[in-house]
Amino acid sequence: MALIVQKYGGSSVADAERIKNVARQVAETKEKGNQVVVVVSAMGDTTDELIKLACQISEQPGERELDVLLSTGEVISSTLLAMALGSLGYKAISLSGVQAGIFTDASYSRARILHVAPKRIVDELDKGNIVIVAGFQGVTEGMDITTLGRGGSDTTAVALAASLGAQVCQIYTDVDGVYTADPHLVSEACKMREIGYEEMLELATYGAKVIHPRAVELGELYNIPILVASSFTDTPGTIIHGGISMEVRSKVRGIAHDLDVAKITVVGVPDQPGIAAAIFEPLARANISVDSIVQNASVNNITDLTFTVARSDLAKALSLIEPMAKSIGARECLGDSTLAKVSIVGTGMQNTPGYAARMFRALYEQKINIQLITTSEIRITCIIAESRVEDAVRALHRAFELEKAQV
């Protein structure tokens, strides 16, 4: 008897009929002799609707109360799915994140899972129940409800799979796997049969929306295979795991893009020790993540410092940076929210020349200007104008001949 964790996204449980379809799929897994734990997201656009409602009540809703409110969306989904399974004759029980033993830190709206105490889940499985867990949420040691941020249900599912020793974590969504690029932008994009944790983490971090990066990190840490597949079709999905063959590792695997990019430039910064710490420490205290950072070579001990943040953090970041910049004698702060990232990812780039040149040539031939460049061992990312993203993704897909990839 295998233990399987399944996760169903918001589009998979968007209405009553879809919830019934998910119940039938869960029942099929149970009928094969498996123990099943299911994690669900909120129905459709429920989370966005709850945020909109909160903002109608208050211009700045309190973080604690907002997390309590947003956690109700997943509770609704889990209870309805348990009812649907019950109507099919299966024993099922719904649990909130609190009841499931998911403990987090106190960073409201972007909490991190500290540990999972799955005793209640194990007890219910031993009773023969299918256990339905509300994703996206947890509880602090002080018993305050928290949410894990966008995509948090993926993280919930992999964390539960790790804590329960599950054979696999299956992520069911509205796409049927991981593609070499967004198939909505590139009709020739190919679905991958498999991909390694390292490459998937880079793709997810830099724009691929099929799975949350934190879920991939947990999968790699605990060596949990993750299947990404569609809840609407029976086509095979993509398995994310560690055992990728040498041949598959010898190429660029995919193109990622991300529109959630804003740039801040601090102009005329004194080039002296401690300045970078003075600028970035307030952002860290405010839980604002900084991505690309570029500092120009100084002239007369004066330089410019540029970095990127999420668009949703731009206003808050500027409010923190502007007074700090003034205090250190910088000339001005500039913000730009009309940018995007485009990245190539593949372990084949390690110790192999030519990938950067080919990427830059492809963008040049489309007359796409590169504003910033960042790299890792297996990724090259360019910050470009948002208006040119589609052209960039298609050009790079062609340049690396991913439509011919045997993936």
C-alpha positions in Angstrom: 0.0 0.0 0.0 1.5 3.3 -1.1 0.9 6.7 0.5 0.2 9.4 -2.1 -0.2 13.1 -1.6 -2.2 14.9 -4.3 -2.7 18.7 -4.7 -5.5 20.3 -6.8 -5.2 23.9 -7.8 -7.9 26.6 -7.8 -9.0 26.0 -11.4 -9.4 22.2 -10.6 -11.9 23.0 -7.9 -13.5 26.2 -9.4 -17.1 25.0 -9.1 -19.3 22.1 -7.9 -18.9 20.0 -11.1 -15.1 20.3 -11.0 -15.0 19.4 -7.4 -17.1 16.3 -8.2 -14.6 15.4 -11.0 -11.7 15.7 -8.5 -13.5 13.5 -6.1 -13.8 10.8 -8.7 -10.1 11.1 -9.5 -9.2 10.9 -5.8 -11.5 7.8 -5.5 -9.7 6.1 -8.4 -6.4 6.6 -6.6 -7.9 5.1 -3.4 -9.4 2.2 -5.3 -5.9 1.2 -6.3 -5.1 0.4 -2.7 -3.4 3.6 -1.8 -3.6 5.8 1.2 -4.5 9.3 0.0 -3.9 12.8 1.4 -5.3 15.6 -0.8 -4.3 19.3 -0.5 -6.7 21.8 -2.1 -6.4 25.5 -3.1 -9.3 27.9 -2.9 -12.0 27.7 -5.5 -11.2 29.7 -8.7 -10.6 33.4 -7.9 -11.8 33.2 -4.3 -8.5 34.5 -2.8 -8.6 37.6 -5.1 -12.2 38.2 -4.2 -11.5 38.0 -0.5 -8.6 40.5 -0.8 -10.9 42.9 -2.8 -13.5 42.6 -0.1 -11.0 43.3 2.7 -9.8 46.4 0.8 -13.4 47.6 0.6 -13.6 47.4 4.3 -10.2 48.9 5.1 -7.6 50.7 3.0 -4.9 48.8 4.9 -6.2 45.6 6.3 -4.3 44.2 9.3 -2.0 41.4 8.3 -3.1 39.0 11.0 -6.8 39.5 10.2 -6.2 39.3 6.5 -4.5 35.9 6.8 -7.4 34.6 8.9 -9.8 35.8 6.2 -7.8 34.4 3.3 -7.4 31.0 4.9 -11.2 30.4 4.7 -11.0 29.9 0.9 -9.1 26.6 1.2 -11.3 25.5 4.1 -14.3 25.8 1.9 -12.7 23.7 -0.9 -11.6 21.0 1.5 -15.0 20.6 3.1 -16.8 20.5 -0.2 -14.4 17.8 -1.6 -14.9 15.7 1.6 -18.6 16.0 1.0 -18.2 15.0 -2.6 -16.2 11.9 -1.7 -18.8 11.0 1.0 -21.5 11.1 -1.6 -19.5 8.6 -3.6 -19.4 6.3 -0.6 -15.8 7.0 0.5 -14.8 7.9 4.0 -13.2 11.4 4.0 -12.4 14.1 6.5 -11.3 17.7 5.9 -8.6 19.3 8.1 -7.5 22.9 8.3 -3.8 23.7 8.3 -4.1 24.0 12.1 -5.7 20.6 12.4 -3.2 19.1 10.0 -0.3 20.3 12.3 1.4 22.7 9.8 3.5 25.1 12.0 4.9 28.3 10.5 6.8 31.4 11.5 4.8 34.6 12.1 5.5 36.3 8.7 1.9 37.0 7.8 1.0 36.5 4.1 4.4 34.9 3.3 4.9 32.5 6.2 7.5 29.7 6.1 6.8 26.2 7.3 8.9 25.4 10.3 7.7 21.8 10.9 4.8 19.5 10.4 3.3 17.5 13.2 1.1 15.0 11.2 -0.3 12.9 14.0 -3.9 13.8 13.2 -3.4 13.0 9.6 -1.8 9.6 10.4 -4.6 8.8 12.8 -7.2 9.5 10.2 -5.4 7.5 7.5 -5.3 4.5 10.0 -9.1 4.8 10.2 -9.3 4.3 6.4 -10.1 8.0 5.7 -9.1 10.0 2.7 -7.6 13.1 4.3 -8.4 16.5 2.7 -6.1 19.3 3.9 -6.7 23.0 3.3 -3.5 24.3 1.6 -1.8 27.6 1.7 -2.1 28.0 5.5 -0.6 27.1 8.8 -0.4 28.2 12.4 2.3 29.8 14.6 3.4 28.4 17.9 1.1 31.1 19.4 -1.8 29.6 17.5 -2.3 32.5 15.1 -3.3 31.5 11.5 -0.9 32.4 8.7 -0.8 32.0 5.0 2.1 30.9 2.9 1.8 33.3 0.0 0.9 32.7 -3.6 1.4 29.1 -4.7 1.5 28.1 -1.0 -0.7 25.0 -1.6 2.1 23.5 -3.6 4.4 24.0 -0.6 1.8 22.5 1.7 1.6 19.4 -0.4 5.3 18.7 -0.7 5.8 19.4 3.0 3.1 16.9 3.9 4.6 14.4 1.5 8.0 14.8 3.2 6.6 14.5 6.7 4.5 11.5 5.9 7.1 9.7 3.8 4.9 9.6 0.8 5.9 7.8 -2.4 5.1 10.7 -4.6 3.5 14.2 -4.5 1.2 14.7 -7.5 0.4 18.4 -8.4 -2.7 18.6 -10.5 -3.4 21.9 -12.2 -4.8 23.3 -15.5 -1.6 22.5 -17.5 -0.5 19.0 -18.4 3.2 19.3 -17.4 6.3 21.5 -17.7 7.0 22.9 -21.1 10.2 24.3 -22.7 8.4 27.7 -22.7 5.0 29.0 -21.9 2.8 27.2 -24.6 0.5 30.2 -24.6 3.4 32.3 -26.1 5.3 29.6 -28.1 3.1 27.1 -30.0 6.1 24.9 -30.7 6.9 24.5 -27.0 7.5 20.8 -26.0 6.4 19.1 -22.8 9.2 17.5 -20.8 8.8 14.0 -19.6 11.2 14.7 -16.7 13.3 17.5 -15.3 15.8 17.7 -12.4 15.1 19.7 -9.2 17.9 22.2 -9.9 16.6 23.1 -13.4 13.0 23.2 -12.2 13.9 25.4 -9.3 15.5 28.0 -11.6 12.6 27.9 -14.1 10.0 28.3 -11.3 11.9 31.0 -9.6 12.3 33.0 -12.8 8.8 32.8 -14.1 7.4 29.3 -14.8 4.1 29.2 -13.1 3.4 25.4 -13.0 4.8 24.9 -9.5 6.0 27.2 -6.7 9.8 27.4 -6.1 9.5 26.6 -2.4 7.8 23.3 -3.2 10.6 22.3 -5.5 13.2 23.2 -2.8 11.4 20.9 -0.4 11.1 18.2 -2.9 14.9 18.3 -3.5 15.7 18.5 0.2 13.6 15.4 1.1 14.0 13.7 -2.3 10.3 13.6 -3.0 9.4 13.0 -6.6 6.8 15.5 -7.8 4.5 14.9 -10.7 3.0 17.9 -12.5 -0.1 16.9 -14.5 -3.5 18.1 -15.6 -6.6 17.4 -13.6 -8.7 17.8 -16.8 -7.0 15.2 -19.1 -5.4 11.8 -18.8 -2.2 12.8 -20.7 1.1 12.0 -18.9 2.6 14.8 -16.9 6.2 15.8 -16.0 8.1 14.2 -13.2 10.5 16.4 -11.2 13.2 14.3 -9.5 16.9 14.0 -9.0 17.8 11.1 -11.3 18.2 12.9 -14.6 20.3 11.2 -17.3 23.6 12.7 -18.6 22.1 13.2 -22.0 19.2 15.3 -20.8 21.6 17.4 -18.7 23.6 18.4 -21.8 21.4 21.2 -23.1 19.3 24.3 -22.4 16.1 22.8 -21.1 13.7 25.8 -21.0 12.8 29.5 -21.3 11.2 31.2 -18.4 9.7 34.7 -18.3 8.4 36.8 -15.4 6.4 40.1 -15.6 6.5 40.7 -11.9 9.6 42.9 -12.0 10.3 46.5 -10.9 13.6 48.2 -10.9 15.0 50.8 -8.4 18.1 52.8 -9.2 19.8 54.9 -6.5 21.7 57.5 -8.4 24.9 59.2 -7.1 25.7 56.8 -4.2 28.9 57.5 -2.3 31.3 54.6 -3.0 32.4 53.7 0.5 32.1 50.8 3.0 28.7 50.3 4.6 26.5 52.0 2.0 25.1 48.8 0.5 24.2 47.5 4.0 22.5 50.8 4.8 20.4 50.5 1.6 19.4 46.8 1.8 19.0 46.2 5.5 15.7 48.2 5.7 14.4 46.1 2.8 15.3 42.9 4.6 13.6 44.0 7.8 10.4 44.7 5.7 10.6 41.2 4.1 11.1 42.6 0.7 13.1 40.2 -1.5 15.8 41.7 -3.8 16.8 39.9 -6.9 19.2 41.3 -9.5 21.8 43.8 -8.1 24.2 45.8 -10.3 26.6 48.5 -9.1 28.4 50.6 -11.6 32.2 51.3 -11.3 32.6 54.5 -9.4 33.8 57.8 -10.8 35.2 60.2 -8.3 33.9 57.8 -5.6 30.3 58.2 -6.8 28.4 55.3 -8.3 24.8 54.2 -9.2 23.2 51.1 -7.6 20.4 49.3 -9.3 18.3 46.3 -8.1 15.0 44.6 -8.8 12.0 43.8 -6.6 8.5 42.4 -7.2 6.2 45.1 -8.6 3.9 44.7 -5.6 6.9 45.8 -3.4 8.0 48.8 -5.4 6.0 51.5 -3.6 7.0 50.1 -0.2 10.6 49.7 -1.2 10.9 53.2 -2.5 9.3 54.6 0.7 12.1 52.9 2.7 15.0 53.6 0.3 14.3 57.3 -0.5 14.9 58.6 3.1 17.9 56.3 3.4 19.3 57.5 0.1 18.9 61.1 1.2 20.7 60.4 4.5 23.7 59.0 2.7 23.9 61.8 0.2 22.6 60.0 -2.9 21.3 62.2 -5.6 17.9 60.5 -6.3 15.9 57.3 -6.4 14.2 56.1 -9.6 11.6 53.4 -9.9 10.4 51.6 -13.1 7.6 49.0 -13.2 7.5 48.4 -17.0 10.1 45.6 -17.0 10.3 41.9 -17.2 12.7 39.0 -17.0 13.5 36.4 -19.6 15.8 33.5 -18.7 17.4 30.4 -20.3 17.9 27.5 -18.0 19.9 24.3 -18.3 22.7 22.3 -16.6 24.4 22.1 -20.0 25.5 25.7 -19.5 27.9 24.7 -16.8 31.5 24.9 -18.0 30.3 25.2 -21.7 31.0 28.4 -23.6 28.6 30.0 -26.1 25.2 30.1 -24.4 25.4 33.7 -23.3 26.6 34.9 -26.8 23.8 33.0 -28.5 21.2 34.4 -26.1 22.4 38.0 -26.6 22.6 37.6 -30.4 19.0 36.3 -30.5 17.8 39.4 -28.5 19.9 41.8 -30.6 18.4 40.4 -33.8 15.0 41.3 -32.5 16.2 44.8 -31.5 15.5 44.0 -27.8 17.5 46.1 -25.4 19.0 44.4 -22.3 18.9 46.6 -19.2 20.4 44.1 -16.7 22.0 40.7 -16.8 22.2 38.2 -13.9 23.5 34.6 -14.0 23.8 31.4 -12.0 25.7 28.3 -13.0 22.7 27.0 -14.9 20.8 30.2 -15.8 21.2 33.5 -17.7 18.6 36.2 -17.0 18.1 39.4 -18.9 15.9 42.3 -17.7 14.1 43.8 -20.7 11.1 46.0 -21.5 7.8 44.2 -20.6 6.4 45.0 -24.1 9.1 42.8 -25.7 8.7 39.7 -23.6 6.7 37.6 -26.2 9.2 38.4 -28.9 12.1 37.5 -26.6 10.7 34.2 -25.5 9.9 33.1 -29.1 13.3 34.2 -30.3 15.2 32.3 -27.6 13.1 29.2 -28.1 14.1 29.3 -31.8 17.7 30.1 -31.1 18.2 27.1 -28.9 16.1 24.9 -31.1 13.9 23.7 -28.2 11.1 22.8 -30.6 13.4 19.9 -31.7 14.2 18.9 -28.1 13.7 15.3 -27.1 12.5 16.1 -23.7 
